[in-house]
Amino acid sequence: MMVGILAVVYVLYIYMLVKYRARKSNEGYEPPHDEGSKLLEITWTIIPIIIVIILSVVTVKSTIAVENVPEGYEDQEPLVIYASTSNWKWHFSYPEQGIETVNYVNLPTNRAIEFRMYSYGPITSLWIPQLAGQKYAMSDMVTKINMVADVPGSYMGKNANFSGEGFAHMDFEALAMPAAEFEEWVEDVKANEKDLTEEQFDDLLVTPHVGRMSFSSTHLEFSPPPEDGHHSNGHTDHQDKKQKFPEPATSEEEVEFDGEPNVEPDTSNEDSTHNNHEGH
């Protein structure tokens, strides 16, 4: 397809160059003045405007649908789940249930879900293709995306934004289950899993790859998300975590560059100058 388009363009380009090139036979020739066609000018002006209007309407409707609670669930209180990322893993915190998971998330069916996202490292993007579009997670703010799982099942979630060498491993399972099974799972986590301590959470932030984990408490208590209500405390705590656990280098070259200089300073001139001073 592209080759055909290029062939047509180049053929017409060469034809115009040859046909209308300057020659001695037509020296001093002035072509007749044409006023142009108002109908054509109006046509090729209105058509792009119509196309832009149609695309704008579709974009606005799609954006509103993604930002708002799904249709039919407007009167329902959504289940809030904080989804935060660190290299190269997902942390899912359930403040209503008081539990937290790593690298997997369970959802009750037929209930509005509101993910609130932020990052402890580079910009990432939460995306569960079968349930909703993607939304970016950033380090200094909380973004939100709404979705509903109508059908029980296992859905693949991923990081849709390239964020470094561990990007390919940032997949997670979103398991949708009936509300009764979801409540049983919550009670099971509370009864059988340990609390998440601040020390454990700090270790998680610097551990590149981990498997699935569950905790009977959340990190939101000692490391609140950077929301409007936490600017005086939580936002500062979040920045402290970022500074305490900076983004890991992605190669040995970066470690060498960021750590010590690659070239040792040449001290031979300094030594000779020092010896000359001693001689004086």
SVG drawing of the C-alpha trace seen along z (x, -y; Angstrom):
<svg xmlns="http://www.w3.org/2000/svg" viewBox="-28 -38 94 56">
<polyline fill="none" stroke="black" stroke-width="0.4" points="0.0,0.0 2.7,-2.5 4.8,-1.5 1.9,-2.3 1.3,-5.7 5.0,-6.6 5.0,-5.4 2.1,-7.7 3.6,-10.6 7.0,-10.3 5.6,-9.7 3.5,-12.9 6.4,-14.8 8.7,-13.8 5.9,-14.6 5.4,-18.1 9.1,-18.8 9.5,-17.8 6.3,-19.3 6.7,-22.7 10.4,-23.2 11.9,-26.4 12.9,-26.2 14.2,-28.6 11.1,-27.9 8.8,-29.5 10.9,-32.4 8.8,-35.4 5.6,-33.3 3.0,-34.4 0.2,-32.0 -3.4,-33.3 -4.7,-34.5 -7.3,-32.2 -9.6,-33.3 -10.0,-29.7 -13.1,-27.9 -15.0,-29.1 -16.9,-25.8 -13.7,-23.7 -12.2,-26.0 -15.3,-25.8 -15.4,-22.0 -11.8,-21.3 -12.2,-23.7 -15.5,-22.3 -14.7,-18.6 -11.6,-18.7 -13.7,-20.8 -16.5,-18.2 -13.9,-15.4 -12.4,-17.3 -15.8,-17.9 -16.8,-14.2 -13.5,-13.1 -13.8,-15.7 -17.3,-14.4 -16.1,-10.8 -13.1,-11.8 -15.1,-13.8 -17.7,-11.1 -15.0,-8.4 -13.1,-10.5 -16.2,-11.2 -17.1,-7.5 -13.7,-6.5 -13.6,-9.2 -17.1,-8.7 -18.6,-5.7 -19.9,-3.1 -23.5,-3.5 -26.0,-1.9 -23.7,-2.1 -23.9,-5.9 -25.8,-5.4 -23.5,-2.7 -20.7,-3.5 -17.5,-2.4 -14.9,-0.1 -11.7,-2.2 -8.4,-0.4 -5.1,-2.3 -2.8,-1.0 0.8,-2.1 3.9,-1.0 7.5,-0.6 10.3,1.0 9.0,3.5 5.8,4.4 2.2,3.4 0.9,2.7 -2.9,2.9 -4.3,1.4 -7.9,1.9 -8.6,-0.9 -12.2,0.2 -11.2,3.8 -7.8,3.0 -5.8,5.4 -3.1,5.2 -1.8,7.4 1.2,7.3 1.1,8.2 -2.5,9.4 -5.9,7.8 -9.3,9.4 -12.5,7.6 -16.1,8.2 -18.4,8.5 -21.2,6.0 -19.7,3.3 -18.1,0.1 -14.4,0.1 -12.4,-3.1 -8.6,-2.7 -6.5,-5.5 -3.1,-5.3 0.4,-6.8 4.0,-5.7 7.1,-5.4 9.3,-5.5 8.9,-6.4 5.5,-7.0 3.6,-3.8 0.1,-3.0 -2.5,-0.7 -4.3,1.2 -6.8,4.1 -7.8,4.2 -11.0,6.3 -12.4,4.0 -11.3,0.4 -8.8,-1.8 -5.4,-2.7 -4.5,-5.6 -1.1,-6.9 0.3,-6.7 2.7,-9.5 4.8,-10.2 3.4,-13.5 -0.4,-13.1 -3.2,-10.5 -5.1,-9.7 -8.3,-7.8 -10.0,-5.3 -13.4,-3.6 -14.5,-0.2 -16.9,2.7 -16.4,6.4 -19.8,7.8 -18.6,11.3 -16.5,13.4 -13.1,14.5 -9.4,13.9 -8.3,10.8 -4.7,9.8 -3.5,6.4 -0.3,4.8 1.8,1.6 1.1,-0.1 3.9,-2.6 7.5,-1.7 9.3,-2.4 12.7,-0.7 14.2,2.8 11.7,4.5 8.7,3.2 8.1,6.5 7.5,8.2 4.9,5.8 1.9,8.0 -0.7,8.9 -3.9,10.9 -7.3,9.2 -9.6,11.9 -13.3,11.0 -15.5,13.0 -19.0,12.8 -19.4,10.5 -19.8,13.4 -16.6,15.0 -14.8,11.6 -15.8,11.2 -14.7,14.7 -11.3,13.9 -11.0,10.7 -11.7,12.5 -9.2,15.2 -6.5,12.6 -7.3,10.9 -7.2,14.2 -4.1,15.8 -1.7,13.1 0.6,10.9 0.5,7.1 2.5,5.1 5.1,3.2 6.9,0.1 10.2,2.0 8.8,4.7 7.3,2.1 10.7,0.3 12.2,3.6 9.6,4.2 10.3,0.8 13.9,1.7 13.3,5.4 13.2,5.5 11.0,8.6 8.7,10.4 5.8,12.9 2.3,12.6 2.0,11.4 -0.9,10.6 -1.0,8.6 -3.7,8.0 -2.9,4.2 -1.9,1.5 1.0,-0.8 -1.4,-3.8 -1.1,-4.3 2.6,-5.1 3.0,-6.1 -0.2,-7.9 -0.7,-8.6 0.0,-12.1 -3.6,-13.3 -5.0,-16.7 -5.9,-15.7 -2.3,-14.7 -0.3,-17.6 0.9,-18.6 1.9,-15.1 1.3,-12.3 2.7,-14.2 5.9,-14.8 6.1,-11.2 5.7,-10.1 8.6,-12.3 10.7,-11.0 10.2,-7.5 11.2,-8.5 14.4,-10.1 15.2,-7.2 14.7,-4.7 15.6,-6.3 15.0,-4.6 17.5,-1.8 20.0,-2.1 19.1,0.1 22.7,1.1 26.2,1.3 27.2,-1.7 24.6,-3.8 25.8,-2.6 29.3,-3.5 28.3,-6.9 26.1,-7.8 28.5,-6.6 32.2,-7.4 33.9,-9.1 35.0,-6.7 38.5,-8.3 40.8,-8.7 42.3,-12.2 45.9,-12.5 48.0,-13.5 51.5,-13.3 51.5,-17.1 50.6,-17.8 53.4,-15.6 56.0,-17.2 54.9,-20.7 55.0,-19.6 58.5,-18.3 59.7,-21.5 58.3,-23.5 60.2,-21.3 63.4,-21.8 63.1,-25.6"/>
</svg>
